[in-house]
């Protein structure tokens, strides 16, 4: 029976992994689960952020980025 990365290390612990273990599949599982937890936490923390209006300076920046994406690249 295999172990899941979260079986031995609760999320509030800091995990120090020796270099010799870093090619181990368990280490990759730990990284994936940690990234997923961080992503979930950030989405929960900032769920309302998308609903807030942008400041005028950010609107200008977004328009500049959009214009740069839609402009054809000059090859020279």
PQR file with spaces between the fields and no chain letter, atoms N, CA, C, O and H, PARSE charges and radii, in Angstrom:
ATOM       1  N    UNK     1       0.840   -1.173    0.000 -0.4000 1.5000
ATOM       2  CA   UNK     1       0.000    0.000    0.000 -0.0000 2.0000
ATOM       3  C    UNK     1       0.888    1.239    0.000  0.5500 1.7000
ATOM       4  O    UNK     1       1.781    1.363    0.838 -0.5500 1.4000
ATOM       5  N    UNK     2       0.646    2.157   -0.937 -0.4000 1.5000
ATOM       6  CA   UNK     2       1.447    3.363   -1.028 -0.0000 2.0000
ATOM       7  C    UNK     2       0.964    4.432   -0.074  0.5500 1.7000
ATOM       8  O    UNK     2      -0.181    4.423    0.378 -0.5500 1.4000
ATOM       9  H    UNK     2      -0.079    2.055   -1.618  0.4000 1.0000
ATOM      10  N    UNK     3       1.863    5.352    0.219 -0.4000 1.5000
ATOM      11  CA   UNK     3       1.518    6.476    1.086 -0.0000 2.0000
ATOM      12  C    UNK     3       1.230    7.693    0.236  0.5500 1.7000
ATOM      13  O    UNK     3       1.876    7.907   -0.790 -0.5500 1.4000
ATOM      14  H    UNK     3       2.793    5.359   -0.148  0.4000 1.0000
ATOM      15  N    UNK     4       0.267    8.490    0.656 -0.4000 1.5000
ATOM      16  CA   UNK     4       0.055    9.785    0.039 -0.0000 2.0000
ATOM      17  C    UNK     4       1.024   10.762    0.691  0.5500 1.7000
ATOM      18  O    UNK     4       1.468   10.554    1.820 -0.5500 1.4000
ATOM      19  H    UNK     4      -0.257    8.316    1.490  0.4000 1.0000
ATOM      20  N    UNK     5       1.340   11.813   -0.023 -0.4000 1.5000
ATOM      21  CA   UNK     5       2.280   12.790    0.513 -0.0000 2.0000
ATOM      22  C    UNK     5       1.773   13.397    1.814  0.5500 1.7000
ATOM      23  O    UNK     5       2.570   13.729    2.690 -0.5500 1.4000
ATOM      24  H    UNK     5       0.979   11.982   -0.940  0.4000 1.0000
ATOM      25  N    UNK     6       0.474   13.544    1.950 -0.4000 1.5000
ATOM      26  CA   UNK     6      -0.066   14.200    3.147 -0.0000 2.0000
ATOM      27  C    UNK     6      -0.246   13.246    4.323  0.5500 1.7000
ATOM      28  O    UNK     6      -0.630   13.697    5.403 -0.5500 1.4000
ATOM      29  H    UNK     6      -0.174   13.274    1.237  0.4000 1.0000
ATOM      30  N    UNK     7       0.015   11.946    4.164 -0.4000 1.5000
ATOM      31  CA   UNK     7      -0.169   10.985    5.251 -0.0000 2.0000
ATOM      32  C    UNK     7       0.740   11.255    6.447  0.5500 1.7000
ATOM      33  O    UNK     7       0.330   11.080    7.594 -0.5500 1.4000
ATOM      34  H    UNK     7       0.327   11.580    3.288  0.4000 1.0000
ATOM      35  N    UNK     8       1.967   11.678    6.179 -0.4000 1.5000
ATOM      36  CA   UNK     8       2.943   11.814    7.249 -0.0000 2.0000
ATOM      37  C    UNK     8       3.214   13.249    7.662  0.5500 1.7000
ATOM      38  O    UNK     8       3.752   13.474    8.746 -0.5500 1.4000
ATOM      39  H    UNK     8       2.300   11.820    5.247  0.4000 1.0000
ATOM      40  N    UNK     9       2.860   14.228    6.839 -0.4000 1.5000
ATOM      41  CA   UNK     9       3.228   15.607    7.109 -0.0000 2.0000
ATOM      42  C    UNK     9       1.989   16.499    7.071  0.5500 1.7000
ATOM      43  O    UNK     9       1.492   16.828    5.994 -0.5500 1.4000
ATOM      44  H    UNK     9       2.423   14.045    5.959  0.4000 1.0000
ATOM      45  N    UNK    10       1.490   16.892    8.245 -0.4000 1.5000
ATOM      46  CA   UNK    10       0.366   17.837    8.275 -0.0000 2.0000
ATOM      47  C    UNK    10       0.753   19.157    7.614  0.5500 1.7000
ATOM      48  O    UNK    10       1.930   19.518    7.595 -0.5500 1.4000
ATOM      49  H    UNK    10       1.893   16.625    9.120  0.4000 1.0000
ATOM      50  N    UNK    11      -0.214   19.869    7.082 -0.4000 1.5000
ATOM      51  CA   UNK    11       0.090   21.057    6.295 -0.0000 2.0000
ATOM      52  C    UNK    11       0.740   22.185    7.091  0.5500 1.7000
ATOM      53  O    UNK    11       1.381   23.051    6.496 -0.5500 1.4000
ATOM      54  H    UNK    11      -1.170   19.575    7.098  0.4000 1.0000
ATOM      55  N    UNK    12       0.595   22.204    8.413 -0.4000 1.5000
ATOM      56  CA   UNK    12       1.198   23.295    9.175 -0.0000 2.0000
ATOM      57  C    UNK    12       2.677   23.063    9.471  0.5500 1.7000
ATOM      58  O    UNK    12       3.319   23.932   10.061 -0.5500 1.4000
ATOM      59  H    UNK    12       0.074   21.501    8.897  0.4000 1.0000
ATOM      60  N    UNK    13       3.229   21.934    9.086 -0.4000 1.5000
ATOM      61  CA   UNK    13       4.639   21.629    9.328 -0.0000 2.0000
ATOM      62  C    UNK    13       5.500   22.140    8.179  0.5500 1.7000
ATOM      63  O    UNK    13       5.058   22.189    7.031 -0.5500 1.4000
ATOM      64  H    UNK    13       2.708   21.228    8.606  0.4000 1.0000
ATOM      65  N    UNK    14       6.716   22.514    8.497 -0.4000 1.5000
ATOM      66  CA   UNK    14       7.703   22.845    7.480 -0.0000 2.0000
ATOM      67  C    UNK    14       8.494   21.573    7.216  0.5500 1.7000
ATOM      68  O    UNK    14       8.984   20.934    8.148 -0.5500 1.4000
ATOM      69  H    UNK    14       7.075   22.474    9.430  0.4000 1.0000
ATOM      70  N    UNK    15       8.615   21.212    5.963 -0.4000 1.5000
ATOM      71  CA   UNK    15       9.272   19.962    5.601 -0.0000 2.0000
ATOM      72  C    UNK    15      10.632   20.270    4.991  0.5500 1.7000
ATOM      73  O    UNK    15      10.731   21.039    4.035 -0.5500 1.4000
ATOM      74  H    UNK    15       8.218   21.731    5.206  0.4000 1.0000
ATOM      75  N    UNK    16      11.663   19.677    5.538 -0.4000 1.5000
ATOM      76  CA   UNK    16      13.001   19.796    4.988 -0.0000 2.0000
ATOM      77  C    UNK    16      13.322   18.465    4.320  0.5500 1.7000
ATOM      78  O    UNK    16      13.305   17.413    4.960 -0.5500 1.4000
ATOM      79  H    UNK    16      11.583   19.052    6.315  0.4000 1.0000
ATOM      80  N    UNK    17      13.614   18.529    3.030 -0.4000 1.5000
ATOM      81  CA   UNK    17      13.852   17.307    2.267 -0.0000 2.0000
ATOM      82  C    UNK    17      15.307   17.287    1.798  0.5500 1.7000
ATOM      83  O    UNK    17      15.739   18.191    1.083 -0.5500 1.4000
ATOM      84  H    UNK    17      13.627   19.383    2.511  0.4000 1.0000
ATOM      85  N    UNK    18      16.056   16.276    2.190 -0.4000 1.5000
ATOM      86  CA   UNK    18      17.454   16.171    1.743 -0.0000 2.0000
ATOM      87  C    UNK    18      17.544   16.075    0.217  0.5500 1.7000
ATOM      88  O    UNK    18      16.640   15.559   -0.439 -0.5500 1.4000
ATOM      89  H    UNK    18      15.705   15.542    2.772  0.4000 1.0000
ATOM      90  N    UNK    19      18.640   16.576   -0.326 -0.4000 1.5000
ATOM      91  CA   UNK    19      18.837   16.526   -1.774 -0.0000 2.0000
ATOM      92  C    UNK    19      18.725   15.106   -2.317  0.5500 1.7000
ATOM      93  O    UNK    19      18.228   14.903   -3.425 -0.5500 1.4000
ATOM      94  H    UNK    19      19.374   16.995    0.207  0.4000 1.0000
ATOM      95  N    UNK    20      19.177   14.134   -1.552 -0.4000 1.5000
ATOM      96  CA   UNK    20      19.156   12.749   -2.033 -0.0000 2.0000
ATOM      97  C    UNK    20      17.736   12.219   -2.222  0.5500 1.7000
ATOM      98  O    UNK    20      17.549   11.240   -2.944 -0.5500 1.4000
ATOM      99  H    UNK    20      19.580   14.299   -0.652  0.4000 1.0000
ATOM     100  N    UNK    21      16.732   12.832   -1.599 -0.4000 1.5000
ATOM     101  CA   UNK    21      15.338   12.379   -1.732 -0.0000 2.0000
ATOM     102  C    UNK    21      14.584   13.108   -2.833  0.5500 1.7000
ATOM     103  O    UNK    21      13.474   12.711   -3.187 -0.5500 1.4000
ATOM     104  H    UNK    21      16.884   13.628   -1.013  0.4000 1.0000
ATOM     105  N    UNK    22      15.156   14.145   -3.368 -0.4000 1.5000
ATOM     106  CA   UNK    22      14.387   15.024   -4.243 -0.0000 2.0000
ATOM     107  C    UNK    22      14.007   14.407   -5.576  0.5500 1.7000
ATOM     108  O    UNK    22      13.172   14.971   -6.282 -0.5500 1.4000
ATOM     109  H    UNK    22      16.058   14.468   -3.081  0.4000 1.0000
ATOM     110  N    UNK    23      14.573   13.293   -5.943 -0.4000 1.5000
ATOM     111  CA   UNK    23      14.149   12.602   -7.155 -0.0000 2.0000
ATOM     112  C    UNK    23      13.067   11.585   -6.849  0.5500 1.7000
ATOM     113  O    UNK    23      12.557   10.939   -7.765 -0.5500 1.4000
ATOM     114  H    UNK    23      15.251   12.834   -5.370  0.4000 1.0000
ATOM     115  N    UNK    24      12.710   11.429   -5.606 -0.4000 1.5000
ATOM     116  CA   UNK    24      11.708   10.465   -5.166 -0.0000 2.0000
ATOM     117  C    UNK    24      10.313   10.953   -5.554  0.5500 1.7000
ATOM     118  O    UNK    24      10.018   12.145   -5.472 -0.5500 1.4000
ATOM     119  H    UNK    24      13.125   11.953   -4.862  0.4000 1.0000
ATOM     120  N    UNK    25       9.466   10.027   -5.974 -0.4000 1.5000
ATOM     121  CA   UNK    25       8.097   10.356   -6.373 -0.0000 2.0000
ATOM     122  C    UNK    25       7.308   10.964   -5.209  0.5500 1.7000
ATOM     123  O    UNK    25       6.448   11.815   -5.435 -0.5500 1.4000
ATOM     124  H    UNK    25       9.706    9.058   -6.041  0.4000 1.0000
ATOM     125  N    UNK    26       7.578   10.552   -3.991 -0.4000 1.5000
ATOM     126  CA   UNK    26       6.894   11.105   -2.825 -0.0000 2.0000
ATOM     127  C    UNK    26       7.149   12.601   -2.712  0.5500 1.7000
ATOM     128  O    UNK    26       6.239   13.366   -2.390 -0.5500 1.4000
ATOM     129  H    UNK    26       8.277    9.860   -3.807  0.4000 1.0000
ATOM     130  N    UNK    27       8.391   13.024   -2.978 -0.4000 1.5000
ATOM     131  CA   UNK    27       8.723   14.448   -2.929 -0.0000 2.0000
ATOM     132  C    UNK    27       7.895   15.216   -3.946  0.5500 1.7000
ATOM     133  O    UNK    27       7.397   16.299   -3.639 -0.5500 1.4000
ATOM     134  H    UNK    27       9.130   12.403   -3.239  0.4000 1.0000
ATOM     135  N    UNK    28       7.737   14.680   -5.144 -0.4000 1.5000
ATOM     136  CA   UNK    28       6.909   15.345   -6.156 -0.0000 2.0000
ATOM     137  C    UNK    28       5.455   15.416   -5.708  0.5500 1.7000
ATOM     138  O    UNK    28       4.786   16.424   -5.935 -0.5500 1.4000
ATOM     139  H    UNK    28       8.141   13.800   -5.393  0.4000 1.0000
ATOM     140  N    UNK    29       4.964   14.365   -5.080 -0.4000 1.5000
ATOM     141  CA   UNK    29       3.595   14.374   -4.547 -0.0000 2.0000
ATOM     142  C    UNK    29       3.423   15.451   -3.490  0.5500 1.7000
ATOM     143  O    UNK    29       2.401   16.136   -3.454 -0.5500 1.4000
ATOM     144  H    UNK    29       5.507   13.545   -4.896  0.4000 1.0000
ATOM     145  N    UNK    30       4.421   15.601   -2.629 -0.4000 1.5000
ATOM     146  CA   UNK    30       4.371   16.636   -1.596 -0.0000 2.0000
ATOM     147  C    UNK    30       4.295   18.016   -2.250  0.5500 1.7000
ATOM     148  O    UNK    30       3.504   18.862   -1.833 -0.5500 1.4000
ATOM     149  H    UNK    30       5.252   15.045   -2.658  0.4000 1.0000
ATOM     150  N    UNK    31       5.110   18.237   -3.265 -0.4000 1.5000
ATOM     151  CA   UNK    31       5.101   19.526   -3.955 -0.0000 2.0000
ATOM     152  C    UNK    31       3.742   19.803   -4.598  0.5500 1.7000
ATOM     153  O    UNK    31       3.206   20.903   -4.457 -0.5500 1.4000
ATOM     154  H    UNK    31       5.753   17.549   -3.604  0.4000 1.0000
ATOM     155  N    UNK    32       3.184   18.824   -5.296 -0.4000 1.5000
ATOM     156  CA   UNK    32       1.906   18.999   -5.972 -0.0000 2.0000
ATOM     157  C    UNK    32       0.800   19.299   -4.966  0.5500 1.7000
ATOM     158  O    UNK    32       0.015   20.227   -5.162 -0.5500 1.4000
ATOM     159  H    UNK    32       3.619   17.931   -5.411  0.4000 1.0000
ATOM     160  N    UNK    33       0.736   18.521   -3.893 -0.4000 1.5000
ATOM     161  CA   UNK    33      -0.304   18.741   -2.883 -0.0000 2.0000
ATOM     162  C    UNK    33      -0.147   20.103   -2.217  0.5500 1.7000
ATOM     163  O    UNK    33      -1.140   20.776   -1.940 -0.5500 1.4000
ATOM     164  H    UNK    33       1.374   17.768   -3.733  0.4000 1.0000
ATOM     165  N    UNK    34       1.080   20.508   -1.960 -0.4000 1.5000
ATOM     166  CA   UNK    34       1.319   21.806   -1.337 -0.0000 2.0000
ATOM     167  C    UNK    34       0.902   22.931   -2.267  0.5500 1.7000
ATOM     168  O    UNK    34       0.262   23.887   -1.829 -0.5500 1.4000
ATOM     169  H    UNK    34       1.887   19.961   -2.185  0.4000 1.0000
ATOM     170  N    UNK    35       1.251   22.837   -3.535 -0.4000 1.5000
ATOM     171  CA   UNK    35       0.864   23.864   -4.497 -0.0000 2.0000
ATOM     172  C    UNK    35      -0.650   23.941   -4.626  0.5500 1.7000
ATOM     173  O    UNK    35      -1.209   25.033   -4.730 -0.5500 1.4000
ATOM     174  H    UNK    35       1.771   22.061   -3.891  0.4000 1.0000
ATOM     175  N    UNK    36      -1.321   22.787   -4.620 -0.4000 1.5000
ATOM     176  CA   UNK    36      -2.779   22.783   -4.696 -0.0000 2.0000
ATOM     177  C    UNK    36      -3.393   23.448   -3.468  0.5500 1.7000
ATOM     178  O    UNK    36      -4.345   24.218   -3.592 -0.5500 1.4000
ATOM     179  H    UNK    36      -0.867   21.900   -4.535  0.4000 1.0000
ATOM     180  N    UNK    37      -2.855   23.156   -2.284 -0.4000 1.5000
ATOM     181  CA   UNK    37      -3.378   23.782   -1.052 -0.0000 2.0000
ATOM     182  C    UNK    37      -3.171   25.291   -1.074  0.5500 1.7000
ATOM     183  O    UNK    37      -4.059   26.055   -0.694 -0.5500 1.4000
ATOM     184  H    UNK    37      -2.081   22.530   -2.184  0.4000 1.0000
ATOM     185  N    UNK    38      -1.988   25.716   -1.525 -0.4000 1.5000
ATOM     186  CA   UNK    38      -1.701   27.150   -1.597 -0.0000 2.0000
ATOM     187  C    UNK    38      -2.649   27.815   -2.587  0.5500 1.7000
ATOM     188  O    UNK    38      -3.204   28.875   -2.300 -0.5500 1.4000
ATOM     189  H    UNK    38      -1.267   25.096   -1.834  0.4000 1.0000
ATOM     190  N    UNK    39      -2.834   27.201   -3.739 -0.4000 1.5000
ATOM     191  CA   UNK    39      -3.746   27.755   -4.743 -0.0000 2.0000
ATOM     192  C    UNK    39      -5.168   27.865   -4.229  0.5500 1.7000
ATOM     193  O    UNK    39      -5.834   28.879   -4.440 -0.5500 1.4000
ATOM     194  H    UNK    39      -2.383   26.340   -3.972  0.4000 1.0000
ATOM     195  N    UNK    40      -5.634   26.825   -3.553 -0.4000 1.5000
ATOM     196  CA   UNK    40      -6.983   26.839   -2.987 -0.0000 2.0000
ATOM     197  C    UNK    40      -7.116   27.931   -1.941  0.5500 1.7000
ATOM     198  O    UNK    40      -8.108   28.660   -1.924 -0.5500 1.4000
ATOM     199  H    UNK    40      -5.093   26.002   -3.381  0.4000 1.0000
ATOM     200  N    UNK    41      -6.125   28.049   -1.071 -0.4000 1.5000
ATOM     201  CA   UNK    41      -6.158   29.084   -0.030 -0.0000 2.0000
ATOM     202  C    UNK    41      -6.187   30.482   -0.641  0.5500 1.7000
ATOM     203  O    UNK    41      -6.949   31.339   -0.193 -0.5500 1.4000
ATOM     204  H    UNK    41      -5.319   27.457   -1.085  0.4000 1.0000
ATOM     205  N    UNK    42      -5.363   30.716   -1.657 -0.4000 1.5000
ATOM     206  CA   UNK    42      -5.336   32.033   -2.295 -0.0000 2.0000
ATOM     207  C    UNK    42      -6.654   32.341   -2.999  0.5500 1.7000
ATOM     208  O    UNK    42      -7.143   33.469   -2.936 -0.5500 1.4000
ATOM     209  H    UNK    42      -4.744   30.020   -2.021  0.4000 1.0000
ATOM     210  N    UNK    43      -7.232   31.341   -3.673 -0.4000 1.5000
ATOM     211  CA   UNK    43      -8.522   31.570   -4.337 -0.0000 2.0000
ATOM     212  C    UNK    43      -9.602   31.901   -3.319  0.5500 1.7000
ATOM     213  O    UNK    43     -10.451   32.755   -3.575 -0.5500 1.4000
ATOM     214  H    UNK    43      -6.835   30.425   -3.725  0.4000 1.0000
ATOM     215  N    UNK    44      -9.582   31.235   -2.168 -0.4000 1.5000
ATOM     216  CA   UNK    44     -10.561   31.526   -1.119 -0.0000 2.0000
ATOM     217  C    UNK    44     -10.340   32.915   -0.530  0.5500 1.7000
ATOM     218  O    UNK    44     -11.298   33.651   -0.289 -0.5500 1.4000
ATOM     219  H    UNK    44      -8.893   30.541   -1.961  0.4000 1.0000
ATOM     220  N    UNK    45      -9.077   33.274   -0.299 -0.4000 1.5000
ATOM     221  CA   UNK    45      -8.769   34.572    0.306 -0.0000 2.0000
ATOM     222  C    UNK    45      -9.153   35.732   -0.607  0.5500 1.7000
ATOM     223  O    UNK    45      -9.612   36.776   -0.143 -0.5500 1.4000
ATOM     224  H    UNK    45      -8.300   32.677   -0.495  0.4000 1.0000
ATOM     225  N    UNK    46      -8.961   35.534   -1.906 -0.4000 1.5000
ATOM     226  CA   UNK    46      -9.156   36.637   -2.839 -0.0000 2.0000
ATOM     227  C    UNK    46     -10.346   36.412   -3.764  0.5500 1.7000
ATOM     228  O    UNK    46     -10.358   36.918   -4.886 -0.5500 1.4000
ATOM     229  H    UNK    46      -8.589   34.686   -2.283  0.4000 1.0000
ATOM     230  N    UNK    47     -11.341   35.665   -3.314 -0.4000 1.5000
ATOM     231  CA   UNK    47     -12.508   35.353   -4.144 -0.0000 2.0000
ATOM     232  C    UNK    47     -13.243   36.611   -4.582  0.5500 1.7000
ATOM     233  O    UNK    47     -13.746   36.674   -5.704 -0.5500 1.4000
ATOM     234  H    UNK    47     -11.332   35.254   -2.402  0.4000 1.0000
ATOM     235  N    UNK    48     -13.308   37.601   -3.718 -0.4000 1.5000
ATOM     236  CA   UNK    48     -14.037   38.831   -4.041 -0.0000 2.0000
ATOM     237  C    UNK    48     -13.211   39.811   -4.862  0.5500 1.7000
ATOM     238  O    UNK    48     -13.745   40.804   -5.356 -0.5500 1.4000
ATOM     239  H    UNK    48     -12.899   37.549   -2.807  0.4000 1.0000
ATOM     240  N    UNK    49     -11.949   39.554   -5.013 -0.4000 1.5000
ATOM     241  CA   UNK    49     -11.064   40.495   -5.695 -0.0000 2.0000
ATOM     242  C    UNK    49     -11.505   40.755   -7.131  0.5500 1.7000
ATOM     243  O    UNK    49     -11.417   41.885   -7.611 -0.5500 1.4000
ATOM     244  H    UNK    49     -11.515   38.747   -4.612  0.4000 1.0000
ATOM     245  N    UNK    50     -11.975   39.722   -7.818 -0.4000 1.5000
ATOM     246  CA   UNK    50     -12.401   39.896   -9.212 -0.0000 2.0000
ATOM     247  C    UNK    50     -13.622   40.792   -9.332  0.5500 1.7000
ATOM     248  O    UNK    50     -13.873   41.354  -10.398 -0.5500 1.4000
ATOM     249  H    UNK    50     -12.046   38.804   -7.428  0.4000 1.0000
ATOM     250  N    UNK    51     -14.376   40.931   -8.265 -0.4000 1.5000
ATOM     251  CA   UNK    51     -15.593   41.736   -8.287 -0.0000 2.0000
ATOM     252  C    UNK    51     -15.312   43.223   -8.057  0.5500 1.7000
ATOM     253  O    UNK    51     -16.171   44.061   -8.332 -0.5500 1.4000
ATOM     254  H    UNK    51     -14.172   40.474   -7.399  0.4000 1.0000
ATOM     255  N    UNK    52     -14.131   43.556   -7.561 -0.4000 1.5000
ATOM     256  CA   UNK    52     -13.805   44.948   -7.267 -0.0000 2.0000
ATOM     257  C    UNK    52     -13.442   45.688   -8.546  0.5500 1.7000
ATOM     258  O    UNK    52     -12.821   45.108   -9.437 -0.5500 1.4000
ATOM     259  H    UNK    52     -13.433   42.875   -7.337  0.4000 1.0000
ATOM     260  N    UNK    53     -13.819   46.963   -8.652 -0.4000 1.5000
ATOM     261  CA   UNK    53     -13.443   47.736   -9.840 -0.0000 2.0000
ATOM     262  C    UNK    53     -11.943   48.033   -9.841  0.5500 1.7000
ATOM     263  O    UNK    53     -11.320   48.164   -8.788 -0.5500 1.4000
ATOM     264  H    UNK    53     -14.323   47.434   -7.928  0.4000 1.0000
ATOM     265  N    UNK    54     -11.384   48.135  -11.036 -0.4000 1.5000
ATOM     266  CA   UNK    54      -9.969   48.474  -11.168 -0.0000 2.0000
ATOM     267  C    UNK    54      -9.774   49.968  -10.994  0.5500 1.7000
ATOM     268  O    UNK    54     -10.656   50.767  -11.311 -0.5500 1.4000
ATOM     269  H    UNK    54     -11.890   48.028  -11.892  0.4000 1.0000
ATOM     270  N    UNK    55      -8.623   50.329  -10.492 -0.4000 1.5000
ATOM     271  CA   UNK    55      -8.287   51.751  -10.386 -0.0000 2.0000
ATOM     272  C    UNK    55      -8.046   52.285  -11.801  0.5500 1.7000
ATOM     273  O    UNK    55      -7.737   51.512  -12.708 -0.5500 1.4000
ATOM     274  H    UNK    55      -7.907   49.680  -10.234  0.4000 1.0000
ATOM     275  N    UNK    56      -8.186   53.602  -11.996 -0.4000 1.5000
ATOM     276  CA   UNK    56      -7.951   54.173  -13.334 -0.0000 2.0000
ATOM     277  C    UNK    56      -6.569   53.847  -13.889  0.5500 1.7000
ATOM     278  O    UNK    56      -6.438   53.585  -15.084 -0.5500 1.4000
ATOM     279  H    UNK    56      -8.437   54.230  -11.259  0.4000 1.0000
ATOM     280  N    UNK    57      -5.551   53.857  -13.061 -0.4000 1.5000
ATOM     281  CA   UNK    57      -4.202   53.557  -13.564 -0.0000 2.0000
ATOM     282  C    UNK    57      -4.086   52.094  -14.001  0.5500 1.7000
ATOM     283  O    UNK    57      -3.381   51.795  -14.965 -0.5500 1.4000
ATOM     284  H    UNK    57      -5.657   54.070  -12.090  0.4000 1.0000
ATOM     285  N    UNK    58      -4.773   51.178  -13.300 -0.4000 1.5000
ATOM     286  CA   UNK    58      -4.752   49.776  -13.728 -0.0000 2.0000
ATOM     287  C    UNK    58      -5.545   49.574  -15.012  0.5500 1.7000
ATOM     288  O    UNK    58      -5.177   48.734  -15.834 -0.5500 1.4000
ATOM     289  H    UNK    58      -5.346   51.421  -12.518  0.4000 1.0000
ATOM     290  N    UNK    59      -6.615   50.318  -15.199 -0.4000 1.5000
ATOM     291  CA   UNK    59      -7.386   50.224  -16.451 -0.0000 2.0000
ATOM     292  C    UNK    59      -6.502   50.626  -17.618  0.5500 1.7000
ATOM     293  O    UNK    59      -6.501   49.963  -18.655 -0.5500 1.4000
ATOM     294  H    UNK    59      -6.915   51.000  -14.531  0.4000 1.0000
ATOM     295  N    UNK    60      -5.745   51.713  -17.456 -0.4000 1.5000
ATOM     296  CA   UNK    60      -4.825   52.155  -18.514 -0.0000 2.0000
ATOM     297  C    UNK    60      -3.796   51.062  -18.796  0.5500 1.7000
ATOM     298  O    UNK    60      -3.523   50.761  -19.958 -0.5500 1.4000
ATOM     299  H    UNK    60      -5.746   52.252  -16.614  0.4000 1.0000
ATOM     300  N    UNK    61      -3.233   50.477  -17.770 -0.4000 1.5000
ATOM     301  CA   UNK    61      -2.237   49.420  -17.943 -0.0000 2.0000
ATOM     302  C    UNK    61      -2.826   48.212  -18.671  0.5500 1.7000
ATOM     303  O    UNK    61      -2.197   47.670  -19.580 -0.5500 1.4000
ATOM     304  H    UNK    61      -3.455   50.722  -16.826  0.4000 1.0000
ATOM     305  N    UNK    62      -4.021   47.790  -18.281 -0.4000 1.5000
ATOM     306  CA   UNK    62      -4.674   46.656  -18.942 -0.0000 2.0000
ATOM     307  C    UNK    62      -4.893   46.954  -20.416  0.5500 1.7000
ATOM     308  O    UNK    62      -4.663   46.093  -21.265 -0.5500 1.4000
ATOM     309  H    UNK    62      -4.532   48.230  -17.543  0.4000 1.0000
ATOM     310  N    UNK    63      -5.331   48.150  -20.722 -0.4000 1.5000
ATOM     311  CA   UNK    63      -5.555   48.529  -22.139 -0.0000 2.0000
ATOM     312  C    UNK    63      -4.250   48.529  -22.919  0.5500 1.7000
ATOM     313  O    UNK    63      -4.221   48.129  -24.083 -0.5500 1.4000
ATOM     314  H    UNK    63      -5.518   48.850  -20.032  0.4000 1.0000
ATOM     315  N    UNK    64      -3.166   48.976  -22.284 -0.4000 1.5000
ATOM     316  CA   UNK    64      -1.860   48.959  -22.959 -0.0000 2.0000
ATOM     317  C    UNK    64      -1.416   47.523  -23.233  0.5500 1.7000
ATOM     318  O    UNK    64      -0.897   47.222  -24.308 -0.5500 1.4000
ATOM     319  H    UNK    64      -3.189   49.300  -21.339  0.4000 1.0000
ATOM     320  N    UNK    65      -1.622   46.644  -22.260 -0.4000 1.5000
ATOM     321  CA   UNK    65      -1.247   45.237  -22.444 -0.0000 2.0000
ATOM     322  C    UNK    65      -2.088   44.617  -23.540  0.5500 1.7000
ATOM     323  O    UNK    65      -1.561   43.925  -24.411 -0.5500 1.4000
ATOM     324  H    UNK    65      -2.044   46.888  -21.387  0.4000 1.0000
ATOM     325  N    UNK    66      -3.398   44.857  -23.508 -0.4000 1.5000
ATOM     326  CA   UNK    66      -4.286   44.316  -24.551 -0.0000 2.0000
ATOM     327  C    UNK    66      -3.900   44.842  -25.924  0.5500 1.7000
ATOM     328  O    UNK    66      -3.898   44.084  -26.894 -0.5500 1.4000
ATOM     329  H    UNK    66      -3.827   45.420  -22.801  0.4000 1.0000
ATOM     330  N    UNK    67      -3.577   46.110  -26.023 -0.4000 1.5000
ATOM     331  CA   UNK    67      -3.174   46.698  -27.311 -0.0000 2.0000
ATOM     332  C    UNK    67      -1.866   46.069  -27.790  0.5500 1.7000
ATOM     333  O    UNK    67      -1.696   45.830  -28.985 -0.5500 1.4000
ATOM     334  H    UNK    67      -3.578   46.726  -25.235  0.4000 1.0000
ATOM     335  N    UNK    68      -0.955   45.803  -26.879 -0.4000 1.5000
ATOM     336  CA   UNK    68       0.315   45.164  -27.249 -0.0000 2.0000
ATOM     337  C    UNK    68       0.130   43.752  -27.734  0.5500 1.7000
ATOM     338  O    UNK    68       0.864   43.295  -28.610 -0.5500 1.4000
ATOM     339  H    UNK    68      -1.093   45.997  -25.908  0.4000 1.0000
ATOM     340  N    UNK    69      -0.839   43.048  -27.179 -0.4000 1.5000
ATOM     341  CA   UNK    69      -1.123   41.667  -27.601 -0.0000 2.0000
ATOM     342  C    UNK    69      -1.779   41.618  -28.963  0.5500 1.7000
ATOM     343  O    UNK    69      -1.542   40.695  -29.741 -0.5500 1.4000
ATOM     344  H    UNK    69      -1.435   43.419  -26.466  0.4000 1.0000
ATOM     345  N    UNK    70      -2.614   42.623  -29.256 -0.4000 1.5000
ATOM     346  CA   UNK    70      -3.342   42.574  -30.522 -0.0000 2.0000
ATOM     347  C    UNK    70      -2.549   43.204  -31.655  0.5500 1.7000
ATOM     348  O    UNK    70      -2.878   42.995  -32.823 -0.5500 1.4000
ATOM     349  H    UNK    70      -2.806   43.374  -28.624  0.4000 1.0000
ATOM     350  N    UNK    71      -1.507   43.973  -31.336 -0.4000 1.5000
ATOM     351  CA   UNK    71      -0.694   44.583  -32.381 -0.0000 2.0000
ATOM     352  C    UNK    71       0.188   43.530  -33.032  0.5500 1.7000
ATOM     353  O    UNK    71       0.795   42.710  -32.343 -0.5500 1.4000
ATOM     354  H    UNK    71      -1.240   44.142  -30.387  0.4000 1.0000
ATOM     355  N    UNK    72       0.260   43.550  -34.359 -0.4000 1.5000
ATOM     356  CA   UNK    72       1.135   42.577  -35.040 -0.0000 2.0000
ATOM     357  C    UNK    72       2.601   42.885  -34.726  0.5500 1.7000
ATOM     358  O    UNK    72       3.003   44.043  -34.605 -0.5500 1.4000
ATOM     359  H    UNK    72      -0.233   44.217  -34.919  0.4000 1.0000
ATOM     360  N    UNK    73       3.376   41.825  -34.599 -0.4000 1.5000
ATOM     361  CA   UNK    73       4.800   41.990  -34.323 -0.0000 2.0000
ATOM     362  C    UNK    73       5.528   42.476  -35.574  0.5500 1.7000
ATOM     363  O    UNK    73       5.287   42.000  -36.684 -0.5500 1.4000
ATOM     364  H    UNK    73       3.050   40.884  -34.697  0.4000 1.0000
ATOM     365  N    UNK    74       6.413   43.426  -35.363 -0.4000 1.5000
ATOM     366  CA   UNK    74       7.232   43.906  -36.463 -0.0000 2.0000
ATOM     367  C    UNK    74       8.484   43.041  -36.555  0.5500 1.7000
ATOM     368  O    UNK    74       9.223   42.899  -35.581 -0.5500 1.4000
ATOM     369  H    UNK    74       6.608   43.813  -34.461  0.4000 1.0000
ATOM     370  N    UNK    75       8.709   42.478  -37.703 -0.4000 1.5000
ATOM     371  CA   UNK    75       9.919   41.673  -37.897 -0.0000 2.0000
ATOM     372  C    UNK    75      10.880   42.498  -38.728  0.5500 1.7000
ATOM     373  O    UNK    75      10.534   42.999  -39.798 -0.5500 1.4000
ATOM     374  H    UNK    75       8.108   42.594  -38.494  0.4000 1.0000
ATOM     375  N    UNK    76      12.074   42.628  -38.225 -0.4000 1.5000
ATOM     376  CA   UNK    76      12.986   43.495  -38.949 -0.0000 2.0000
ATOM     377  C    UNK    76      14.304   42.976  -38.985  0.5500 1.7000
ATOM     378  O    UNK    76      15.196   43.596  -39.564 -0.5500 1.4000
ATOM     379  H    UNK    76      12.356   42.221  -37.356  0.4000 1.0000
